[in-house]
Protein backbone atom coordinates (compact mmCIF):
# COMPACT_ATOMS: atom_id res chain seq x y z
CA UNK A 1 0.00 0.00 0.00
CA UNK A 2 1.28 3.45 -0.89
CA UNK A 3 1.73 6.08 1.77
CA UNK A 4 0.03 9.30 0.76
CA UNK A 5 1.83 12.20 2.38
CA UNK A 6 -0.25 15.34 2.82
CA UNK A 7 1.65 18.51 3.63
CA UNK A 8 0.15 20.27 6.61
CA UNK A 9 0.26 24.02 6.17
CA UNK A 10 0.80 25.85 9.45
CA UNK A 11 -1.65 28.75 9.63
CA UNK A 12 -1.26 31.56 12.13
CA UNK A 13 -4.34 33.62 12.88
CA UNK A 14 -4.24 37.27 13.94
CA UNK A 15 -7.43 38.42 15.64
CA UNK A 16 -10.07 36.68 17.72
CA UNK A 17 -13.15 38.42 16.39
CA UNK A 18 -15.83 36.54 14.46
CA UNK A 19 -13.60 35.91 11.43
CA UNK A 20 -10.64 34.62 13.43
CA UNK A 21 -12.74 32.38 15.65
CA UNK A 22 -14.68 30.97 12.71
CA UNK A 23 -11.53 30.27 10.71
CA UNK A 24 -9.95 28.47 13.68
CA UNK A 25 -12.97 26.17 13.95
CA UNK A 26 -12.63 25.30 10.26
CA UNK A 27 -8.90 24.69 10.24
CA UNK A 28 -8.86 22.25 13.17
CA UNK A 29 -11.16 20.03 11.11
CA UNK A 30 -9.12 20.11 7.89
CA UNK A 31 -6.68 17.36 6.83
CA UNK A 32 -4.30 19.77 5.07
CA UNK A 33 -3.88 22.59 7.63
CA UNK A 34 -3.09 23.07 11.28
CA UNK A 35 -3.29 26.13 13.49
CA UNK A 36 0.15 27.27 14.60
CA UNK A 37 -0.86 30.06 16.98
CA UNK A 38 -3.68 32.59 17.37
CA UNK A 39 -2.54 36.09 18.24
CA UNK A 40 -4.94 38.05 20.42
CA UNK A 41 -4.90 41.32 22.34
CA UNK A 42 -7.81 40.28 24.53
CA UNK A 43 -7.43 39.56 28.21
CA UNK A 44 -9.39 36.93 30.06
CA UNK A 45 -11.73 34.30 28.65
CA UNK A 46 -12.68 34.55 24.97
CA UNK A 47 -16.23 33.34 24.51
CA UNK A 48 -16.95 30.90 21.69
CA UNK A 49 -13.28 30.44 20.80
CA UNK A 50 -14.11 26.94 19.60
CA UNK A 51 -10.56 25.59 19.85
CA UNK A 52 -8.10 24.80 22.65
CA UNK A 53 -6.93 27.91 24.51
CA UNK A 54 -3.36 26.58 24.19
CA UNK A 55 -3.34 28.03 20.68
CA UNK A 56 -3.63 31.58 22.04
CA UNK A 57 -0.68 33.91 22.46
CA UNK A 58 -0.04 37.59 23.07
CA UNK A 59 3.41 37.38 21.50
CA UNK A 60 3.52 38.12 17.73
CA UNK A 61 6.93 36.50 17.33
CA UNK A 62 5.56 33.12 18.42
CA UNK A 63 3.03 33.26 15.58
CA UNK A 64 5.57 34.28 12.94
CA UNK A 65 8.24 31.71 13.77
CA UNK A 66 5.81 28.79 13.69
CA UNK A 67 3.68 29.65 10.61
CA UNK A 68 3.80 29.06 6.86
CA UNK A 69 1.21 31.81 6.40
CA UNK A 70 -0.72 34.16 8.64
CA UNK A 71 -4.29 35.34 8.26
CA UNK A 72 -5.03 38.85 9.51
CA UNK A 73 -8.51 40.09 10.31
CA UNK A 74 -8.59 42.79 12.98
CA UNK A 75 -10.26 45.83 11.40
CA UNK A 76 -7.53 47.94 13.03
CA UNK A 77 -5.13 49.34 10.40
CA UNK A 78 -2.67 50.74 12.97
CA UNK A 79 -2.24 47.38 14.67
CA UNK A 80 -2.48 45.18 11.56
CA UNK A 81 0.11 47.18 9.63
CA UNK A 82 2.68 46.59 12.37
CA UNK A 83 1.88 42.88 12.56
CA UNK A 84 1.96 42.33 8.80
CA UNK A 85 5.26 44.16 8.47
CA UNK A 86 6.68 41.93 11.22
CA UNK A 87 5.49 38.84 9.32
CA UNK A 88 7.46 40.01 6.30
CA UNK A 89 10.66 40.25 8.37
CA UNK A 90 10.13 36.54 9.11
CA UNK A 91 9.49 35.85 5.40
CA UNK A 92 5.89 34.80 6.08
CA UNK A 93 3.21 35.57 3.45
CA UNK A 94 -0.04 37.16 4.58
CA UNK A 95 -3.70 36.60 3.73
CA UNK A 96 -6.05 39.32 4.91
CA UNK A 97 -9.74 39.71 5.38
CA UNK A 98 -9.07 43.28 6.36
CA UNK A 99 -9.95 45.85 3.71
CA UNK A 100 -9.74 48.46 6.50
CA UNK A 101 -5.98 47.92 6.61
CA UNK A 102 -5.52 47.39 2.89
CA UNK A 103 -6.88 50.84 1.92
CA UNK A 104 -4.54 52.58 4.39
CA UNK A 105 -1.27 50.67 4.13
CA UNK A 106 -1.86 47.78 1.73
CA UNK A 107 -0.08 49.41 -1.22
CA UNK A 108 2.99 50.06 0.93
CA UNK A 109 2.92 46.58 2.43
CA UNK A 110 2.57 44.85 -0.95
CA UNK A 111 6.00 46.22 -1.89
CA UNK A 112 7.57 44.70 1.22
CA UNK A 113 6.20 41.16 1.16
CA UNK A 114 3.55 38.79 -0.18
CA UNK A 115 0.03 39.90 0.73
CA UNK A 116 -3.40 39.16 -0.70
CA UNK A 117 -6.97 39.80 0.34
CA UNK A 118 -8.94 36.56 0.74
CA UNK A 119 -12.05 35.49 -1.05
CA UNK A 120 -15.14 35.59 1.17
CA UNK A 121 -15.69 39.26 1.90
CA UNK A 122 -17.02 41.56 -0.81
CA UNK A 123 -13.69 42.75 -2.30
CA UNK A 124 -12.31 39.23 -2.63
CA UNK A 125 -15.61 37.92 -3.96
CA UNK A 126 -15.68 40.63 -6.62
CA UNK A 127 -12.09 39.86 -7.62
CA UNK A 128 -12.91 36.16 -7.96
CA UNK A 129 -16.11 36.86 -9.90
CA UNK A 130 -14.16 39.25 -12.12
CA UNK A 131 -11.77 36.47 -13.15
CA UNK A 132 -14.70 34.33 -14.27
CA UNK A 133 -16.44 37.19 -16.07
CA UNK A 134 -13.34 38.21 -18.01
CA UNK A 135 -12.65 34.61 -19.06
CA UNK A 136 -16.14 34.48 -20.61
CA UNK A 137 -15.45 37.59 -22.68
CA UNK A 138 -17.60 40.05 -20.75
CA UNK A 139 -16.49 43.67 -20.34
CA UNK A 140 -17.30 44.91 -16.83
CA UNK A 141 -18.79 48.36 -16.34
CA UNK A 142 -19.64 48.20 -12.63
CA UNK A 143 -18.19 46.25 -9.73
CA UNK A 144 -21.05 46.31 -7.27
CA UNK A 145 -21.63 45.75 -3.58
CA UNK A 146 -25.13 45.04 -2.26
CA UNK A 147 -26.43 46.73 0.86
CA UNK A 148 -29.84 46.08 2.37
CA UNK A 149 -29.95 49.04 4.74
CA UNK A 150 -28.02 52.21 5.66
CA UNK A 151 -28.32 54.71 8.48
CA UNK A 152 -25.42 57.15 8.21
CA UNK A 153 -25.81 58.44 11.76
CA UNK A 154 -27.25 55.67 13.96
CA UNK A 155 -27.77 56.19 17.68
CA UNK A 156 -25.55 54.54 20.25
CA UNK A 157 -28.61 52.94 21.84
CA UNK A 158 -29.61 51.26 18.57
CA UNK A 159 -26.08 50.06 17.88
CA UNK A 160 -25.74 48.56 21.36
CA UNK A 161 -29.04 46.72 20.85
CA UNK A 162 -28.05 45.28 17.47
CA UNK A 163 -24.54 44.40 18.62
CA UNK A 164 -25.96 42.30 21.44
CA UNK A 165 -28.68 40.78 19.25
CA UNK A 166 -26.36 39.82 16.38
CA UNK A 167 -23.31 38.88 18.44
CA UNK A 168 -20.98 41.39 16.78
CA UNK A 169 -18.81 44.04 18.39
CA UNK A 170 -20.28 47.54 18.73
CA UNK A 171 -17.74 48.96 16.28
CA UNK A 172 -18.48 46.28 13.67
CA UNK A 173 -22.24 46.82 13.78
CA UNK A 174 -21.78 50.58 13.61
CA UNK A 175 -19.43 50.41 10.62
CA UNK A 176 -21.88 48.11 8.82
CA UNK A 177 -24.82 50.39 9.54
CA UNK A 178 -23.31 53.79 8.77
CA UNK A 179 -21.78 52.55 5.51
CA UNK A 180 -18.12 52.85 6.50
CA UNK A 181 -17.36 49.18 5.83
CA UNK A 182 -19.08 49.36 2.45
CA UNK A 183 -17.11 52.46 1.43
CA UNK A 184 -13.84 50.83 2.50
CA UNK A 185 -14.62 47.69 0.53
CA UNK A 186 -15.45 49.57 -2.65
CA UNK A 187 -12.39 51.79 -2.32
CA UNK A 188 -10.25 48.67 -2.22
CA UNK A 189 -12.07 47.25 -5.24
CA UNK A 190 -11.42 50.47 -7.15
CA UNK A 191 -7.72 50.45 -6.30
CA UNK A 192 -7.17 46.73 -6.68
CA UNK A 193 -8.97 46.38 -10.01
CA UNK A 194 -7.83 49.75 -11.34
CA UNK A 195 -11.25 51.33 -11.79
CA UNK A 196 -12.89 54.62 -10.76
CA UNK A 197 -15.57 55.95 -8.46
CA UNK A 198 -18.28 58.31 -9.65
CA UNK A 199 -18.09 60.76 -6.76
CA UNK A 200 -17.37 61.11 -3.06
CA UNK A 201 -19.45 58.59 -1.15
CA UNK A 202 -20.32 56.71 -4.37
CA UNK A 203 -23.76 56.71 -6.02
CA UNK A 204 -25.52 54.00 -4.07
CA UNK A 205 -28.54 53.42 -6.28
CA UNK A 206 -31.59 52.54 -4.17
CA UNK A 207 -34.06 50.15 -5.74
CA UNK A 208 -36.54 47.36 -5.18
CA UNK A 209 -35.41 45.72 -8.44
CA UNK A 210 -31.90 44.24 -8.28
CA UNK A 211 -31.41 44.06 -12.04
CA UNK A 212 -32.81 47.55 -12.61
CA UNK A 213 -30.41 49.02 -10.05
CA UNK A 214 -27.41 47.20 -11.51
CA UNK A 215 -28.31 48.35 -15.01
CA UNK A 216 -28.85 51.95 -13.86
CA UNK A 217 -25.30 51.99 -12.54
CA UNK A 218 -24.15 50.41 -15.81
CA UNK A 219 -25.79 53.22 -17.75
CA UNK A 220 -24.09 55.76 -15.52
CA UNK A 221 -20.72 54.10 -16.09
CA UNK A 222 -21.23 54.10 -19.85
CA UNK A 223 -22.30 57.75 -19.80
CA UNK A 224 -19.12 58.69 -17.94
CA UNK A 225 -16.93 56.46 -20.08
CA UNK A 226 -15.49 54.84 -16.95
CA UNK A 227 -15.64 51.52 -15.14
CA UNK A 228 -17.04 52.14 -11.67
CA UNK A 229 -16.87 50.65 -8.20
CA UNK A 230 -20.21 51.32 -6.51
CA UNK A 231 -23.20 49.74 -4.76
CA UNK A 232 -26.95 49.40 -4.64
CA UNK A 233 -29.31 49.48 -1.67
CA UNK A 234 -31.95 46.82 -2.03
CA UNK A 235 -33.70 44.68 0.57
CA UNK A 236 -34.77 42.30 -2.21
CA UNK A 237 -31.28 41.63 -3.61
CA UNK A 238 -29.12 38.71 -2.43
CA UNK A 239 -26.39 39.43 0.15
CA UNK A 240 -23.53 39.12 -2.30
CA UNK A 241 -21.77 41.04 -5.07
CA UNK A 242 -22.45 41.75 -8.73
CA UNK A 243 -20.84 42.88 -11.95
CA UNK A 244 -22.73 44.79 -14.62
CA UNK A 245 -21.10 44.07 -17.97
CA UNK A 246 -21.50 44.20 -21.74
CA UNK A 247 -20.52 41.62 -24.37
CA UNK A 248 -20.09 41.34 -28.13
CA UNK A 249 -23.31 42.20 -29.95
CA UNK A 250 -23.12 39.14 -32.21
CA UNK A 251 -23.34 36.90 -29.14
CA UNK A 252 -26.48 38.57 -27.80
CA UNK A 253 -28.81 35.80 -29.08
CA UNK A 254 -26.80 33.13 -27.28
CA UNK A 255 -26.76 35.13 -24.05
CA UNK A 256 -30.52 35.54 -24.30
CA UNK A 257 -30.81 31.78 -24.74
CA UNK A 258 -29.00 31.38 -21.42
CA UNK A 259 -31.50 33.69 -19.69
CA UNK A 260 -29.25 36.76 -19.39
CA UNK A 261 -31.68 39.02 -21.21
CA UNK A 262 -31.53 41.07 -24.40
CA UNK A 263 -28.55 43.26 -23.44
CA UNK A 264 -26.71 45.53 -23.85
CA UNK A 265 -26.19 45.14 -20.08
CA UNK A 266 -25.80 41.79 -18.38
CA UNK A 267 -26.00 41.11 -14.65
CA UNK A 268 -23.57 38.54 -13.24
CA UNK A 269 -23.56 38.00 -9.53
CA UNK A 270 -22.56 35.83 -6.62
CA UNK A 271 -25.58 35.53 -4.31
CA UNK A 272 -23.62 35.22 -1.07
CA UNK A 273 -20.30 36.01 0.57
CA UNK A 274 -19.28 33.49 3.18
CA UNK A 275 -16.36 35.30 4.84
CA UNK A 276 -14.12 32.93 6.83
CA UNK A 277 -15.58 29.83 5.13
CA UNK A 278 -13.79 30.90 1.93
CA UNK A 279 -10.43 31.78 3.46
CA UNK A 280 -8.89 28.25 3.38
CA UNK A 281 -9.17 28.11 -0.40
CA UNK A 282 -7.42 31.49 -0.63
CA UNK A 283 -4.65 30.13 1.58
CA UNK A 284 -4.17 27.14 -0.72
CA UNK A 285 -4.25 29.30 -3.85
CA UNK A 286 -1.54 31.52 -2.40
CA UNK A 287 0.75 28.80 -1.05
CA UNK A 288 0.32 26.32 -3.91
CA UNK A 289 -0.23 28.62 -6.89
CA UNK A 290 1.20 31.96 -5.79
CA UNK A 291 -2.14 33.64 -6.45
CA UNK A 292 -2.57 37.24 -5.33
CA UNK A 293 -6.34 37.47 -5.60
CA UNK A 294 -6.55 41.17 -4.76
CA UNK A 295 -4.46 43.87 -3.16
CA UNK A 296 -4.77 47.66 -2.96
CA UNK A 297 -2.72 48.30 -6.09
CA UNK A 298 0.71 49.90 -6.36
CA UNK A 299 -0.62 53.43 -6.84
CA UNK A 300 -4.08 53.83 -5.29
CA UNK A 301 -6.36 56.62 -6.47
CA UNK A 302 -9.16 56.15 -3.93
CA UNK A 303 -9.12 56.47 -0.15
CA UNK A 304 -11.74 56.55 2.60
CA UNK A 305 -12.02 59.90 4.35
CA UNK A 306 -13.46 60.50 7.81
CA UNK A 307 -16.69 62.53 7.77
CA UNK A 308 -17.95 64.11 10.99
CA UNK A 309 -21.33 62.70 12.05
CA UNK A 310 -21.83 65.52 14.54
CA UNK A 311 -20.07 68.66 15.73
CA UNK A 312 -16.66 67.73 17.11
CA UNK A 313 -15.22 70.19 19.60
CA UNK A 314 -11.60 71.25 19.86
CA UNK A 315 -9.92 69.59 22.84
CA UNK A 316 -11.94 66.38 22.62
CA UNK A 317 -10.70 63.16 21.06
CA UNK A 318 -11.71 60.35 18.77
CA UNK A 319 -10.95 56.98 20.33
CA UNK A 320 -11.76 54.91 17.23
CA UNK A 321 -12.70 56.14 13.78
CA UNK A 322 -14.02 52.99 12.09
CA UNK A 323 -17.22 52.02 13.87
CA UNK A 324 -17.22 55.03 16.19
CA UNK A 325 -20.00 57.49 16.90
CA UNK A 326 -18.05 60.61 15.90
CA UNK A 327 -17.21 59.92 12.24
CA UNK A 328 -18.06 57.67 9.33
CA UNK A 329 -16.14 56.84 6.17
CA UNK A 330 -16.71 57.95 2.59
CA UNK A 331 -14.74 56.91 -0.47
CA UNK A 332 -12.93 59.88 -2.02
CA UNK A 333 -10.63 60.44 -4.96
CA UNK A 334 -7.23 61.20 -3.50
CA UNK A 335 -6.57 63.96 -6.03
CA UNK A 336 -9.74 65.74 -4.90
CA UNK A 337 -9.25 65.34 -1.14
CA UNK A 338 -5.50 65.40 -0.67
CA UNK A 339 -5.52 66.63 2.94
CA UNK A 340 -8.11 64.20 4.27
CA UNK A 341 -7.30 61.82 7.10
CA UNK A 342 -8.05 58.20 6.21
CA UNK A 343 -10.63 57.01 8.72
CA UNK A 344 -8.45 54.00 9.54
CA UNK A 345 -5.84 56.31 11.09
CA UNK A 346 -8.26 57.90 13.56
CA UNK A 347 -7.26 55.96 16.68
CA UNK A 348 -6.78 57.96 19.89
CA UNK A 349 -6.75 61.23 17.95
CA UNK A 350 -6.80 64.69 19.57
CA UNK A 351 -9.07 67.26 17.88
CA UNK A 352 -7.30 70.61 17.40
CA UNK A 353 -10.22 72.69 16.15
CA UNK A 354 -13.98 72.47 15.85
CA UNK A 355 -15.26 70.26 13.04
CA UNK A 356 -18.79 70.69 11.72
CA UNK A 357 -21.22 67.85 10.82
CA UNK A 358 -20.59 66.56 7.29
CA UNK A 359 -17.09 68.05 7.15
CA UNK A 360 -14.14 66.00 5.87
CA UNK A 361 -11.59 65.62 8.67
CA UNK A 362 -8.15 66.86 7.59
CA UNK A 363 -4.66 66.71 9.06
CA UNK A 364 -5.09 70.35 10.00
CA UNK A 365 -8.04 69.40 12.23
CA UNK A 366 -6.46 66.63 14.31
CA UNK A 367 -3.20 65.35 15.73
CA UNK A 368 -2.66 61.84 14.38
CA UNK A 369 -0.23 59.79 16.53
CA UNK A 370 2.86 58.43 14.84
CA UNK A 371 2.56 54.82 13.71
CA UNK A 372 3.85 52.56 10.97
CA UNK A 373 0.42 52.83 9.33
CA UNK A 374 0.78 56.62 9.17
CA UNK A 375 4.26 56.26 7.70
CA UNK A 376 2.90 53.81 5.13
CA UNK A 377 0.13 56.22 4.16
CA UNK A 378 2.52 59.17 3.78
CA UNK A 379 4.90 57.16 1.61
CA UNK A 380 2.00 55.90 -0.49
CA UNK A 381 0.91 59.50 -1.08
CA UNK A 382 4.43 60.53 -2.02
CA UNK A 383 4.54 57.84 -4.68
CA UNK A 384 0.99 58.36 -5.94
CA UNK A 385 0.38 60.28 -9.14
CA UNK A 386 -3.13 61.01 -7.88
CA UNK A 387 -1.92 63.10 -4.93
CA UNK A 388 -0.30 66.55 -5.18
CA UNK A 389 3.18 66.59 -3.68
CA UNK A 390 3.65 67.75 -0.09
CA UNK A 391 -0.05 67.26 0.58
CA UNK A 392 0.16 66.73 4.31
CA UNK A 393 0.94 69.44 6.83
CA UNK A 394 2.17 67.94 10.07
C-alpha positions, 0 to 999 in steps of 0.5 A: 500500500502506498503512503500518501503524504499530505503537507500540513500548512501551518496557519497563524491567525491574527485576531479573535473576532468573528472571522478569526474564531470561525476560521480556527474552527474550520482549520482544526477540522481540515486534513491539510492545515493546522493552526500554529498560533492565534494572536490576540490582544484580549485579556481573560476568557474569549467566549466561543473560541471553539478551539483549545486555549493553548493556541492563544498567544499575546506574543507576535513572534511566536506566531511568525516563527511557527507559521507558513502563512498568517491570516489577519482580520482585525479591522484595526489598520494601525495594529495590523500594519505593524503585525503584517510588516513583522510577518514580512521580516520573518518571510511569512506571506499574509492573507487578509480579510481586512480591507480596512488595513488594505486601503490605508497601508496595503499598497505600501505593504505589498512592496515589502512582502507577499500579501493578498486579500482573501475570497469571502468578503465583498472585495475578494468575492468581486475579484474572484467573480471578475476572473470568471467574467473576463474569461467568458469575454464580458467587459465589466462596467460596474463592480457592485456591492449590495447593501440592504440598509443604511443609516449614516448616523445611527444612535448609540442605543440602537447600535448597542441593541443590534450588537448584542442581538447579532453577536458582533462588536459595537464597532463592527455593527456601527461600521456596517450600519453607517456605511463605512465598511461598504465604502472601504470595501469599494475603495479597495475594489477600485484600487485593486482592479484599477477602476474609478468611483463616480463621486465622493461617497459613491452613487448608491442606487436605491431600488426594489429591483436588483437588475434595474439598479445594476443596469442603472449603474451600468448606464451611468458608467457608460455615460461617464466612459469609466468603469465604476466601483459602486453599490446598490441598496436593495432589501430584495437583492441577495447578500452578495456582489455583482458585476454589470457588464457588456458583451459582443453584440453578435453573441447577444442571441446566445446570451438571451438563450441562457436567460441573461436578457436582451442586453446591452447590459448583463448582470452577473452576480454571486448571491452570497459572501461566506467570509471565513468559510472561503479563506482556506481556499485562498490560503491554498491558492496563495501557497500552492499557486502563488495567487494574489487574488486582490491587493490595494494596487501599487498606486491607489487613487481612492481612499476613505475619508473620515466625515464628521457625524456631529459637531466635534469640539476642539480639545476632545478626542476620537478613540476609534474612527471605524465604527465610532459614533463621531465619524463615518467613512466615505470613499474619495478620490485622492486627487480631490481630497488630498488633505483628508485623514483616512478614517483608519488612522483615527485611533486615539486622535486629539481634535485641534479645532472644531469640526462641523457635521458633514465636514471632511476631517483633515490633518489640519483638524487633528493630531494623528499619533505616529505609527507605521500605518501613518508612515505607510500612508505618507509614503504611499501618497508621495509615490501616488500620481493622484496626490499633489506633492507635499499634501500633508501638513504635520 
